[in-house]
Amino acid sequence: MLRLLFLLMGGPALRASWPWLLLTGLLCIAASAGIVLDMLDHSTLLIPLCLLGIFLSVEGLMQAWRARVVASGGWRAKLKALSLIVLGAMMLAAPQVKGLSLAWLFAIAFIFDGGFRIISCSLMRCRRWQYKLAIGGAEWLFSLLIVSDWPLPHRVTIPLGFAVLLLGWAFSLLQMAWQIRALPPNTSVAALPLFTRKGLRRPHGFDYLHPPYAGEPVSTPLTIYIWTPLGSGNVAGRRPWFDRWVAAIDHRGQVSTGHTALEMGDSLYVSLYPVEDMTCNLSGFLRMLHAREENDVAGFHQRSFAREVKTWCLPDKRLSLRRYNQQALSHYWARHGQDCRYNLTSRNCSTSVMQALDVATEGLLGTHGYEALLNPDFWLLSLIRSRAEGMTWTPGLVMDYVSVLNRVLESETRKNGTVAEVIFAHRSPGAK
């Protein structure tokens, strides 16, 4: 979540606010100590749950007021507002009830998150996969400690978990404050260690000139094209989760992962393919998921969207951004656009598009980025990104990410006149 926030704020805004990051890190340390002291006195989650309940309730009331006054979003906006208010009320009531059901809720959340980490790391064998596998195992162990009430009762285990989480945030913020002070001008924040030490493989593509976002609209929109896996035609059966976010299996048993491309007028088109077709059955597909460099193959970039449509088909979805850092994206592509190595997991069409999109959207929120923390869509955006970075970017995840990103930009930048636009094109039944 912090990395996404810092990316959308950009280097200039972060450099101007590094003292606030330092102060926030110190406050996180104080809050962690407060949770431990509260636990020793009451053995409850009184402080964190009350703060979370207040935050959700206030956000729900704001959403309800916005839905009533602005008359936008219809029943979905009202339902989201009601859900936030009810959830906030439950959080405020939780300290006064026995916490067994809440403990089980935390345990289930850790089981699912740890299971996701273990499965994704085992399949992809990415950089530092043993470390990430250990984190997943630690989450399972923590959930077991919660439900077993051994060696400490869950009334103690859960607050300690919150305290440790806050300490982790505190150290990250303190490190970021120190690193941001030393960040050279015209350098992407993605070059900071907080970004580069994570990911599926060693970082690349940061040695380019990244001027600050000027805040002015450009004449050429940035367009993202999505060919979904389900557009492959005759799909054998339906696997809703797998088909939506990973791949689809056709009637011949072949795997279709879909495709993602990005276009900036006639000057830039990001559409990475392997030179040799990697179509295979499911067992072969799983064997190719390893993300490390030794599994890279030769690739190429399609010349243009018109050529891609002519040789293939129309995309299922089209999304467009009217404001982005055109100059930074041009510098990035001039420096790294000739790197055509392809890896099914860590350097595929979607990861190439997302790296270019990160370059283009860095700094869009500027100093207004902190206000995004009050927007539930920002937390959803962070969840989508964390899942994609823990697994890999796919056409379905890129489509979800860009759609929610547009909602965040629309919501947070009405105050300073920035507008983002989403365009949905028709669905092509013959998409590959």
Residue pairs with C-beta under 8 A, 6 or more apart in sequence:
1 379
1 382
1 386
2 169
2 172
2 173
2 176
2 194
3 194
3 195
3 198
4 378
4 381
4 382
4 385
5 369
5 370
5 372
5 373
5 378
5 382
6 14
6 176
6 189
6 192
6 194
6 369
7 189
7 190
7 195
7 358
7 361
7 362
8 361
8 362
8 363
8 364
8 365
8 369
8 372
8 408
9 17
9 189
9 363
9 365
9 366
9 367
9 369
9 370
10 189
10 212
10 213
10 362
10 363
10 364
10 365
10 366
11 180
11 183
11 185
11 187
11 188
11 189
11 210
11 212
11 362
11 363
12 212
12 363
12 366
13 363
13 365
13 366
13 367
13 369
14 21
14 176
14 180
14 183
14 189
15 180
15 181
15 183
16 367
17 367
17 370
18 176
18 177
18 180
18 181
19 177
21 173
21 174
21 176
21 177
21 180
22 173
22 174
22 177
24 173
25 169
25 170
25 171
25 172
25 173
25 174
25 177
26 170
26 174
28 166
28 167
28 169
28 170
28 173
29 166
29 167
29 170
31 47
31 166
32 162
32 163
32 164
32 166
32 167
32 170
33 163
34 47
35 47
35 48
35 159
35 162
35 163
35 166
36 159
36 160
36 163
38 44
38 46
38 47
38 159
39 155
39 156
39 159
39 160
39 163
43 153
43 155
43 156
43 159
44 95
44 99
44 155
44 159
45 94
45 95
45 99
45 102
45 158
45 159
45 162
46 95
48 159
48 162
49 91
49 92
49 94
49 95
50 91
50 92
50 95
52 88
52 91
53 88
53 89
53 90
53 91
53 92
53 93
53 94
54 88
54 92
55 88
55 374
56 84
56 85
56 87
56 88
56 91
57 84
57 85
57 88
57 89
57 92
58 88
59 84
59 88
59 374
59 376
60 81
60 82
60 83
60 84
60 85
60 86
60 87
60 88
61 81
61 85
62 374
63 77
63 80
63 81
63 84
63 376
64 78
64 81
64 82
64 85
66 72
66 77
67 73
67 77
67 78
67 81
73 80
80 376
84 376
94 102
99 154
99 155
99 158
100 154
102 158
103 146
103 147
103 154
103 158
104 146
104 147
106 143
106 146
106 158
106 161
107 143
107 144
107 146
107 147
108 143
110 139
110 140
110 142
110 143
110 146
111 139
111 140
111 143
113 136
113 139
114 135
114 136
114 137
114 138
114 139
114 140
114 143
115 136
115 140
116 136
116 387
116 390
116 391
117 132
117 133
117 135
117 136
117 139
117 390
118 133
118 136
118 137
118 140
120 390
120 391
121 129
121 132
121 133
121 136
122 129
122 133
123 286
123 289
124 200
124 289
124 290
124 291
124 345
124 346
124 391
124 392
125 289
125 290
125 291
125 292
126 132
126 199
126 200
126 201
126 290
126 291
126 292
126 345
126 346
127 199
127 200
127 201
127 202
127 291
127 292
132 390
142 157
142 161
145 151
145 152
145 154
145 157
146 154
146 157
146 158
147 154
152 160
172 194
175 193
175 194
176 192
176 194
179 192
179 193
179 194
180 189
180 192
183 189
183 191
183 192
186 209
186 210
186 211
186 212
187 206
187 210
188 206
188 208
188 210
188 328
188 359
188 362
189 195
189 362
190 196
190 203
190 206
190 358
190 359
190 362
191 203
191 206
195 203
196 203
196 206
198 389
199 389
200 291
200 345
200 346
200 389
200 392
201 291
201 292
201 293
201 343
201 346
201 347
202 293
204 336
204 339
205 332
205 335
205 336
205 339
205 355
207 335
208 328
208 331
208 332
208 334
208 335
208 336
209 328
209 331
210 325
210 328
210 331
210 332
210 359
210 362
211 325
211 327
211 328
211 331
212 363
213 325
213 328
213 362
213 363
213 364
213 366
214 325
214 327
215 323
215 366
215 418
217 322
217 323
217 419
218 322
218 323
218 324
218 326
220 264
220 265
220 267
220 326
221 320
221 321
221 322
221 421
222 262
222 263
222 264
222 320
222 321
222 324
222 326
222 329
222 357
222 360
223 262
223 263
223 264
223 305
223 318
223 319
223 320
223 321
223 423
224 260
224 261
224 262
224 263
224 318
224 319
224 320
224 321
224 353
224 357
224 398
224 402
225 260
225 261
225 262
225 263
225 305
225 315
225 317
225 318
226 258
226 259
226 260
226 315
226 316
226 317
226 318
226 319
226 395
226 398
226 399
227 258
227 259
227 260
227 312
227 313
227 315
227 316
227 395
227 431
227 432
228 258
228 316
228 317
228 395
228 396
228 399
228 431
229 243
229 246
229 247
229 248
229 256
229 257
229 258
229 394
229 395
229 396
230 243
230 244
230 248
230 258
230 316
231 256
231 258
231 313
231 316
231 427
231 428
231 429
231 430
231 431
231 432
232 248
232 250
232 256
232 258
232 431
232 432
233 250
233 429
233 430
233 432
234 250
234 251
235 243
235 248
235 249
235 250
235 251
236 249
236 250
236 251
236 253
237 249
239 248
239 249
242 248
244 396
245 394
245 396
245 397
246 257
246 394
246 396
247 255
247 256
247 257
247 258
247 285
247 394
248 255
248 256
248 258
249 255
249 256
249 282
250 256
253 281
253 282
254 279
254 280
254 281
255 279
255 280
255 281
255 282
255 284
255 285
256 279
256 432
257 344
257 348
257 394
257 395
258 394
258 395
258 396
259 271
259 315
259 349
259 395
259 432
260 349
260 350
260 353
260 393
260 395
260 398
261 269
261 270
261 271
261 302
261 305
261 308
261 315
261 349
261 353
262 268
262 269
262 270
262 271
262 353
262 356
262 357
263 269
263 270
263 305
264 326
264 329
264 330
266 304
267 330
268 329
268 330
268 333
268 337
269 301
269 302
269 303
269 304
269 305
270 301
270 333
270 337
270 352
270 353
270 356
271 301
271 302
271 305
271 308
271 349
272 299
272 300
272 301
272 340
272 342
272 347
272 348
272 349
272 352
273 299
273 300
273 301
273 302
273 342
273 349
274 297
274 298
274 299
274 342
275 297
275 298
275 299
275 300
275 342
276 297
276 298
278 288
278 297
278 344
280 288
285 344
288 295
288 344
288 345
289 344
289 345
290 345
291 343
291 345
291 346
291 392
292 346
293 343
295 343
295 344
295 345
296 341
296 342
296 343
296 347
297 341
297 342
297 343
298 340
298 341
298 342
299 340
299 341
299 342
299 347
300 340
301 337
301 340
302 308
309 315
312 432
313 428
313 430
313 431
313 432
314 425
314 426
314 428
314 431
315 425
315 428
315 431
316 425
316 427
316 428
316 431
317 399
317 424
317 425
317 427
318 423
318 424
318 425
319 399
319 402
319 403
319 406
319 422
319 423
319 424
320 421
320 422
320 423
321 360
321 361
321 402
321 406
321 420
321 421
322 419
322 420
322 421
323 364
323 409
323 418
323 419
323 420
324 360
324 361
324 364
325 359
325 360
325 361
325 362
325 363
325 364
326 360
328 359
328 360
328 362
329 356
329 359
329 360
332 356
332 359
333 356
341 347
342 348
345 392
346 392
348 392
348 393
349 395
350 392
350 393
350 394
350 395
350 397
350 398
351 392
351 393
353 393
353 398
354 388
354 393
354 398
354 401
357 402
361 405
364 409
364 413
364 418
365 372
365 409
365 412
365 413
368 412
368 413
368 415
368 416
369 412
371 412
371 415
372 378
372 408
372 412
375 408
375 411
375 412
377 404
377 407
377 408
377 411
378 408
378 412
380 404
381 401
381 404
381 405
381 408
384 397
384 400
384 401
384 404
385 401
387 397
388 394
388 397
388 398
388 401
402 422
403 422
405 420
406 420
406 421
406 422
409 418
409 420
410 419
410 420
413 419
413 420
